[in-house]
Amino acid sequence: MRADVAKERLREDRMTIAEIGLMHGCSDKPHFTRFFRGQTGMTPTQFRFGS
């Protein structure tokens, strides 16, 4: 469920990736990137920009 909420926030594009990561309990951007990639198979930046 956390990955789904993170996807919603990434689509909104109002917060930085680091801010979204902090909201989801990750200590920093690399930690959030590892979590997100493990859940979705792509980085938050790739997801945000549709790559």
mmCIF file of the N, C-alpha and C atoms, coordinates in Angstrom:
data_MODEL
# 
_entry.id   MODEL 
# 
loop_
_atom_site.group_PDB 
_atom_site.id 
_atom_site.type_symbol 
_atom_site.label_atom_id 
_atom_site.label_alt_id 
_atom_site.label_comp_id 
_atom_site.label_asym_id 
_atom_site.label_entity_id 
_atom_site.label_seq_id 
_atom_site.pdbx_PDB_ins_code 
_atom_site.Cartn_x 
_atom_site.Cartn_y 
_atom_site.Cartn_z 
_atom_site.occupancy 
_atom_site.B_iso_or_equiv 
_atom_site.pdbx_formal_charge 
_atom_site.auth_seq_id 
_atom_site.auth_comp_id 
_atom_site.auth_asym_id 
_atom_site.auth_atom_id 
_atom_site.pdbx_PDB_model_num 
ATOM 1   N N  . MET A 1 1  ? 0.827  -1.196 0.000   1.00 0.00 ? 1  MET A N  1 
ATOM 2   C CA . MET A 1 1  ? 0.000  0.000  0.000   1.00 0.00 ? 1  MET A CA 1 
ATOM 3   C C  . MET A 1 1  ? 0.866  1.253  0.000   1.00 0.00 ? 1  MET A C  1 
ATOM 4   N N  . ARG A 1 2  ? 2.000  1.220  0.704   1.00 0.00 ? 2  ARG A N  1 
ATOM 5   C CA . ARG A 1 2  ? 2.862  2.410  0.724   1.00 0.00 ? 2  ARG A CA 1 
ATOM 6   C C  . ARG A 1 2  ? 3.322  2.790  -0.671  1.00 0.00 ? 2  ARG A C  1 
ATOM 7   N N  . ALA A 1 3  ? 3.618  1.801  -1.512  1.00 0.00 ? 3  ALA A N  1 
ATOM 8   C CA . ALA A 1 3  ? 4.058  2.101  -2.874  1.00 0.00 ? 3  ALA A CA 1 
ATOM 9   C C  . ALA A 1 3  ? 2.939  2.769  -3.660  1.00 0.00 ? 3  ALA A C  1 
ATOM 10  N N  . ASP A 1 4  ? 1.692  2.346  -3.440  1.00 0.00 ? 4  ASP A N  1 
ATOM 11  C CA . ASP A 1 4  ? 0.565  2.969  -4.140  1.00 0.00 ? 4  ASP A CA 1 
ATOM 12  C C  . ASP A 1 4  ? 0.405  4.431  -3.742  1.00 0.00 ? 4  ASP A C  1 
ATOM 13  N N  . VAL A 1 5  ? 0.551  4.711  -2.465  1.00 0.00 ? 5  VAL A N  1 
ATOM 14  C CA . VAL A 1 5  ? 0.453  6.094  -1.993  1.00 0.00 ? 5  VAL A CA 1 
ATOM 15  C C  . VAL A 1 5  ? 1.611  6.918  -2.549  1.00 0.00 ? 5  VAL A C  1 
ATOM 16  N N  . ALA A 1 6  ? 2.791  6.340  -2.569  1.00 0.00 ? 6  ALA A N  1 
ATOM 17  C CA . ALA A 1 6  ? 3.951  7.038  -3.117  1.00 0.00 ? 6  ALA A CA 1 
ATOM 18  C C  . ALA A 1 6  ? 3.734  7.348  -4.593  1.00 0.00 ? 6  ALA A C  1 
ATOM 19  N N  . LYS A 1 7  ? 3.155  6.422  -5.343  1.00 0.00 ? 7  LYS A N  1 
ATOM 20  C CA . LYS A 1 7  ? 2.867  6.659  -6.762  1.00 0.00 ? 7  LYS A CA 1 
ATOM 21  C C  . LYS A 1 7  ? 1.932  7.851  -6.928  1.00 0.00 ? 7  LYS A C  1 
ATOM 22  N N  . GLU A 1 8  ? 0.906  7.912  -6.089  1.00 0.00 ? 8  GLU A N  1 
ATOM 23  C CA . GLU A 1 8  ? -0.032 9.045  -6.154  1.00 0.00 ? 8  GLU A CA 1 
ATOM 24  C C  . GLU A 1 8  ? 0.703  10.363 -5.933  1.00 0.00 ? 8  GLU A C  1 
ATOM 25  N N  . ARG A 1 9  ? 1.555  10.389 -4.929  1.00 0.00 ? 9  ARG A N  1 
ATOM 26  C CA . ARG A 1 9  ? 2.304  11.612 -4.621  1.00 0.00 ? 9  ARG A CA 1 
ATOM 27  C C  . ARG A 1 9  ? 3.264  11.975 -5.755  1.00 0.00 ? 9  ARG A C  1 
ATOM 28  N N  . LEU A 1 10 ? 3.889  10.987 -6.364  1.00 0.00 ? 10 LEU A N  1 
ATOM 29  C CA . LEU A 1 10 ? 4.806  11.246 -7.475  1.00 0.00 ? 10 LEU A CA 1 
ATOM 30  C C  . LEU A 1 10 ? 4.055  11.799 -8.686  1.00 0.00 ? 10 LEU A C  1 
ATOM 31  N N  . ARG A 1 11 ? 2.844  11.350 -8.894  1.00 0.00 ? 11 ARG A N  1 
ATOM 32  C CA . ARG A 1 11 ? 2.037  11.865 -10.008 1.00 0.00 ? 11 ARG A CA 1 
ATOM 33  C C  . ARG A 1 11 ? 1.663  13.326 -9.786  1.00 0.00 ? 11 ARG A C  1 
ATOM 34  N N  . GLU A 1 12 ? 1.414  13.696 -8.527  1.00 0.00 ? 12 GLU A N  1 
ATOM 35  C CA . GLU A 1 12 ? 1.008  15.068 -8.214  1.00 0.00 ? 12 GLU A CA 1 
ATOM 36  C C  . GLU A 1 12 ? 2.119  16.072 -8.485  1.00 0.00 ? 12 GLU A C  1 
ATOM 37  N N  . ASP A 1 13 ? 3.373  15.683 -8.301  1.00 0.00 ? 13 ASP A N  1 
ATOM 38  C CA . ASP A 1 13 ? 4.534  16.510 -8.603  1.00 0.00 ? 13 ASP A CA 1 
ATOM 39  C C  . ASP A 1 13 ? 4.613  17.796 -7.781  1.00 0.00 ? 13 ASP A C  1 
ATOM 40  N N  . ARG A 1 14 ? 4.028  17.782 -6.588  1.00 0.00 ? 14 ARG A N  1 
ATOM 41  C CA . ARG A 1 14 ? 4.108  18.962 -5.721  1.00 0.00 ? 14 ARG A CA 1 
ATOM 42  C C  . ARG A 1 14 ? 5.255  18.880 -4.727  1.00 0.00 ? 14 ARG A C  1 
ATOM 43  N N  . MET A 1 15 ? 5.704  17.663 -4.464  1.00 0.00 ? 15 MET A N  1 
ATOM 44  C CA . MET A 1 15 ? 6.777  17.444 -3.493  1.00 0.00 ? 15 MET A CA 1 
ATOM 45  C C  . MET A 1 15 ? 7.988  16.847 -4.189  1.00 0.00 ? 15 MET A C  1 
ATOM 46  N N  . THR A 1 16 ? 9.138  17.048 -3.563  1.00 0.00 ? 16 THR A N  1 
ATOM 47  C CA . THR A 1 16 ? 10.340 16.399 -4.084  1.00 0.00 ? 16 THR A CA 1 
ATOM 48  C C  . THR A 1 16 ? 10.284 14.910 -3.744  1.00 0.00 ? 16 THR A C  1 
ATOM 49  N N  . ILE A 1 17 ? 11.093 14.148 -4.420  1.00 0.00 ? 17 ILE A N  1 
ATOM 50  C CA . ILE A 1 17 ? 11.165 12.709 -4.157  1.00 0.00 ? 17 ILE A CA 1 
ATOM 51  C C  . ILE A 1 17 ? 11.645 12.469 -2.726  1.00 0.00 ? 17 ILE A C  1 
ATOM 52  N N  . ALA A 1 18 ? 12.591 13.267 -2.269  1.00 0.00 ? 18 ALA A N  1 
ATOM 53  C CA . ALA A 1 18 ? 13.089 13.120 -0.897  1.00 0.00 ? 18 ALA A CA 1 
ATOM 54  C C  . ALA A 1 18 ? 11.979 13.387 0.121   1.00 0.00 ? 18 ALA A C  1 
ATOM 55  N N  . GLU A 1 19 ? 11.137 14.392 -0.122  1.00 0.00 ? 19 GLU A N  1 
ATOM 56  C CA . GLU A 1 19 ? 10.029 14.691 0.796   1.00 0.00 ? 19 GLU A CA 1 
ATOM 57  C C  . GLU A 1 19 ? 9.030  13.533 0.839   1.00 0.00 ? 19 GLU A C  1 
ATOM 58  N N  . ILE A 1 20 ? 8.743  12.964 -0.312  1.00 0.00 ? 20 ILE A N  1 
ATOM 59  C CA . ILE A 1 20 ? 7.830  11.822 -0.367  1.00 0.00 ? 20 ILE A CA 1 
ATOM 60  C C  . ILE A 1 20 ? 8.422  10.649 0.402   1.00 0.00 ? 20 ILE A C  1 
ATOM 61  N N  . GLY A 1 21 ? 9.712  10.427 0.222   1.00 0.00 ? 21 GLY A N  1 
ATOM 62  C CA . GLY A 1 21 ? 10.378 9.348  0.945   1.00 0.00 ? 21 GLY A CA 1 
ATOM 63  C C  . GLY A 1 21 ? 10.295 9.521  2.451   1.00 0.00 ? 21 GLY A C  1 
ATOM 64  N N  . LEU A 1 22 ? 10.520 10.740 2.917   1.00 0.00 ? 22 LEU A N  1 
ATOM 65  C CA . LEU A 1 22 ? 10.428 11.012 4.356   1.00 0.00 ? 22 LEU A CA 1 
ATOM 66  C C  . LEU A 1 22 ? 9.021  10.751 4.873   1.00 0.00 ? 22 LEU A C  1 
ATOM 67  N N  . MET A 1 23 ? 8.016  11.106 4.098   1.00 0.00 ? 23 MET A N  1 
ATOM 68  C CA . MET A 1 23 ? 6.627  10.861 4.505   1.00 0.00 ? 23 MET A CA 1 
ATOM 69  C C  . MET A 1 23 ? 6.328  9.374  4.637   1.00 0.00 ? 23 MET A C  1 
ATOM 70  N N  . HIS A 1 24 ? 7.059  8.567  3.899   1.00 0.00 ? 24 HIS A N  1 
ATOM 71  C CA . HIS A 1 24 ? 6.821  7.123  3.909   1.00 0.00 ? 24 HIS A CA 1 
ATOM 72  C C  . HIS A 1 24 ? 7.794  6.376  4.807   1.00 0.00 ? 24 HIS A C  1 
ATOM 73  N N  . GLY A 1 25 ? 8.479  7.107  5.661   1.00 0.00 ? 25 GLY A N  1 
ATOM 74  C CA . GLY A 1 25 ? 9.315  6.467  6.669   1.00 0.00 ? 25 GLY A CA 1 
ATOM 75  C C  . GLY A 1 25 ? 10.728 6.134  6.240   1.00 0.00 ? 25 GLY A C  1 
ATOM 76  N N  . CYS A 1 26 ? 11.152 6.629  5.091   1.00 0.00 ? 26 CYS A N  1 
ATOM 77  C CA . CYS A 1 26 ? 12.515 6.387  4.630   1.00 0.00 ? 26 CYS A CA 1 
ATOM 78  C C  . CYS A 1 26 ? 13.419 7.495  5.150   1.00 0.00 ? 26 CYS A C  1 
ATOM 79  N N  . SER A 1 27 ? 14.618 7.138  5.529   1.00 0.00 ? 27 SER A N  1 
ATOM 80  C CA . SER A 1 27 ? 15.511 8.102  6.163   1.00 0.00 ? 27 SER A CA 1 
ATOM 81  C C  . SER A 1 27 ? 16.111 9.103  5.181   1.00 0.00 ? 27 SER A C  1 
ATOM 82  N N  . ASP A 1 28 ? 16.194 8.724  3.893   1.00 0.00 ? 28 ASP A N  1 
ATOM 83  C CA . ASP A 1 28 ? 16.758 9.631  2.896   1.00 0.00 ? 28 ASP A CA 1 
ATOM 84  C C  . ASP A 1 28 ? 16.320 9.187  1.504   1.00 0.00 ? 28 ASP A C  1 
ATOM 85  N N  . LYS A 1 29 ? 16.698 9.959  0.482   1.00 0.00 ? 29 LYS A N  1 
ATOM 86  C CA . LYS A 1 29 ? 16.275 9.661  -0.888  1.00 0.00 ? 29 LYS A CA 1 
ATOM 87  C C  . LYS A 1 29 ? 16.773 8.301  -1.384  1.00 0.00 ? 29 LYS A C  1 
ATOM 88  N N  . PRO A 1 30 ? 18.053 7.939  -1.150  1.00 0.00 ? 30 PRO A N  1 
ATOM 89  C CA . PRO A 1 30 ? 18.495 6.611  -1.608  1.00 0.00 ? 30 PRO A CA 1 
ATOM 90  C C  . PRO A 1 30 ? 17.699 5.459  -0.981  1.00 0.00 ? 30 PRO A C  1 
ATOM 91  N N  . HIS A 1 31 ? 17.351 5.597  0.285   1.00 0.00 ? 31 HIS A N  1 
ATOM 92  C CA . HIS A 1 31 ? 16.556 4.571  0.964   1.00 0.00 ? 31 HIS A CA 1 
ATOM 93  C C  . HIS A 1 31 ? 15.193 4.451  0.290   1.00 0.00 ? 31 HIS A C  1 
ATOM 94  N N  . PHE A 1 32 ? 14.548 5.579  0.012   1.00 0.00 ? 32 PHE A N  1 
ATOM 95  C CA . PHE A 1 32 ? 13.255 5.565  -0.667  1.00 0.00 ? 32 PHE A CA 1 
ATOM 96  C C  . PHE A 1 32 ? 13.377 4.976  -2.075  1.00 0.00 ? 32 PHE A C  1 
ATOM 97  N N  . THR A 1 33 ? 14.440 5.325  -2.776  1.00 0.00 ? 33 THR A N  1 
ATOM 98  C CA . THR A 1 33 ? 14.651 4.806  -4.129  1.00 0.00 ? 33 THR A CA 1 
ATOM 99  C C  . THR A 1 33 ? 14.766 3.286  -4.106  1.00 0.00 ? 33 THR A C  1 
ATOM 100 N N  . ARG A 1 34 ? 15.519 2.739  -3.141  1.00 0.00 ? 34 ARG A N  1 
ATOM 101 C CA . ARG A 1 34 ? 15.653 1.274  -3.031  1.00 0.00 ? 34 ARG A CA 1 
ATOM 102 C C  . ARG A 1 34 ? 14.299 0.628  -2.737  1.00 0.00 ? 34 ARG A C  1 
ATOM 103 N N  . PHE A 1 35 ? 13.556 1.222  -1.800  1.00 0.00 ? 35 PHE A N  1 
ATOM 104 C CA . PHE A 1 35 ? 12.225 0.693  -1.471  1.00 0.00 ? 35 PHE A CA 1 
ATOM 105 C C  . PHE A 1 35 ? 11.317 0.730  -2.699  1.00 0.00 ? 35 PHE A C  1 
ATOM 106 N N  . PHE A 1 36 ? 11.259 1.875  -3.360  1.00 0.00 ? 36 PHE A N  1 
ATOM 107 C CA . PHE A 1 36 ? 10.355 2.053  -4.492  1.00 0.00 ? 36 PHE A CA 1 
ATOM 108 C C  . PHE A 1 36 ? 10.719 1.123  -5.643  1.00 0.00 ? 36 PHE A C  1 
ATOM 109 N N  . ARG A 1 37 ? 12.006 1.012  -5.940  1.00 0.00 ? 37 ARG A N  1 
ATOM 110 C CA . ARG A 1 37 ? 12.450 0.115  -7.016  1.00 0.00 ? 37 ARG A CA 1 
ATOM 111 C C  . ARG A 1 37 ? 12.110 -1.334 -6.682  1.00 0.00 ? 37 ARG A C  1 
ATOM 112 N N  . GLY A 1 38 ? 12.271 -1.708 -5.434  1.00 0.00 ? 38 GLY A N  1 
ATOM 113 C CA . GLY A 1 38 ? 11.926 -3.074 -5.026  1.00 0.00 ? 38 GLY A CA 1 
ATOM 114 C C  . GLY A 1 38 ? 10.449 -3.378 -5.184  1.00 0.00 ? 38 GLY A C  1 
ATOM 115 N N  . GLN A 1 39 ? 9.600  -2.379 -5.003  1.00 0.00 ? 39 GLN A N  1 
ATOM 116 C CA . GLN A 1 39 ? 8.158  -2.565 -5.113  1.00 0.00 ? 39 GLN A CA 1 
ATOM 117 C C  . GLN A 1 39 ? 7.641  -2.458 -6.539  1.00 0.00 ? 39 GLN A C  1 
ATOM 118 N N  . THR A 1 40 ? 8.278  -1.604 -7.355  1.00 0.00 ? 40 THR A N  1 
ATOM 119 C CA . THR A 1 40 ? 7.725  -1.291 -8.674  1.00 0.00 ? 40 THR A CA 1 
ATOM 120 C C  . THR A 1 40 ? 8.619  -1.680 -9.845  1.00 0.00 ? 40 THR A C  1 
ATOM 121 N N  . GLY A 1 41 ? 9.898  -1.907 -9.589  1.00 0.00 ? 41 GLY A N  1 
ATOM 122 C CA . GLY A 1 41 ? 10.817 -2.231 -10.676 1.00 0.00 ? 41 GLY A CA 1 
ATOM 123 C C  . GLY A 1 41 ? 11.396 -1.018 -11.379 1.00 0.00 ? 41 GLY A C  1 
ATOM 124 N N  . MET A 1 42 ? 11.082 0.180  -10.885 1.00 0.00 ? 42 MET A N  1 
ATOM 125 C CA . MET A 1 42 ? 11.649 1.398  -11.461 1.00 0.00 ? 42 MET A CA 1 
ATOM 126 C C  . MET A 1 42 ? 11.920 2.401  -10.353 1.00 0.00 ? 42 MET A C  1 
ATOM 127 N N  . THR A 1 43 ? 12.778 3.357  -10.640 1.00 0.00 ? 43 THR A N  1 
ATOM 128 C CA . THR A 1 43 ? 13.087 4.372  -9.648  1.00 0.00 ? 43 THR A CA 1 
ATOM 129 C C  . THR A 1 43 ? 11.939 5.388  -9.584  1.00 0.00 ? 43 THR A C  1 
ATOM 130 N N  . PRO A 1 44 ? 11.863 6.158  -8.501  1.00 0.00 ? 44 PRO A N  1 
ATOM 131 C CA . PRO A 1 44 ? 10.831 7.198  -8.426  1.00 0.00 ? 44 PRO A CA 1 
ATOM 132 C C  . PRO A 1 44 ? 10.947 8.208  -9.571  1.00 0.00 ? 44 PRO A C  1 
ATOM 133 N N  . THR A 1 45 ? 12.158 8.548  -9.970  1.00 0.00 ? 45 THR A N  1 
ATOM 134 C CA . THR A 1 45 ? 12.347 9.498  -11.070 1.00 0.00 ? 45 THR A CA 1 
ATOM 135 C C  . THR A 1 45 ? 11.832 8.901  -12.375 1.00 0.00 ? 45 THR A C  1 
ATOM 136 N N  . GLN A 1 46 ? 12.143 7.645  -12.631 1.00 0.00 ? 46 GLN A N  1 
ATOM 137 C CA . GLN A 1 46 ? 11.625 6.988  -13.840 1.00 0.00 ? 46 GLN A CA 1 
ATOM 138 C C  . GLN A 1 46 ? 10.104 6.970  -13.841 1.00 0.00 ? 46 GLN A C  1 
ATOM 139 N N  . PHE A 1 47 ? 9.518  6.673  -12.696 1.00 0.00 ? 47 PHE A N  1 
ATOM 140 C CA . PHE A 1 47 ? 8.056  6.640  -12.594 1.00 0.00 ? 47 PHE A CA 1 
ATOM 141 C C  . PHE A 1 47 ? 7.476  8.029  -12.824 1.00 0.00 ? 47 PHE A C  1 
ATOM 142 N N  . ARG A 1 48 ? 8.059  9.031  -12.204 1.00 0.00 ? 48 ARG A N  1 
ATOM 143 C CA . ARG A 1 48 ? 7.529  10.390 -12.303 1.00 0.00 ? 48 ARG A CA 1 
ATOM 144 C C  . ARG A 1 48 ? 7.546  10.893 -13.735 1.00 0.00 ? 48 ARG A C  1 
ATOM 145 N N  . PHE A 1 49 ? 8.603  10.594 -14.465 1.00 0.00 ? 49 PHE A N  1 
ATOM 146 C CA . PHE A 1 49 ? 8.740  11.117 -15.821 1.00 0.00 ? 49 PHE A CA 1 
ATOM 147 C C  . PHE A 1 49 ? 8.358  10.115 -16.908 1.00 0.00 ? 49 PHE A C  1 
ATOM 148 N N  . GLY A 1 50 ? 7.813  8.973  -16.494 1.00 0.00 ? 50 GLY A N  1 
ATOM 149 C CA . GLY A 1 50 ? 7.272  8.016  -17.446 1.00 0.00 ? 50 GLY A CA 1 
ATOM 150 C C  . GLY A 1 50 ? 8.275  7.239  -18.258 1.00 0.00 ? 50 GLY A C  1 
ATOM 151 N N  . SER A 1 51 ? 9.502  7.117  -17.767 1.00 0.00 ? 51 SER A N  1 
ATOM 152 C CA . SER A 1 51 ? 10.521 6.379  -18.534 1.00 0.00 ? 51 SER A CA 1 
ATOM 153 C C  . SER A 1 51 ? 10.375 4.890  -18.346 1.00 0.00 ? 51 SER A C  1 
# 
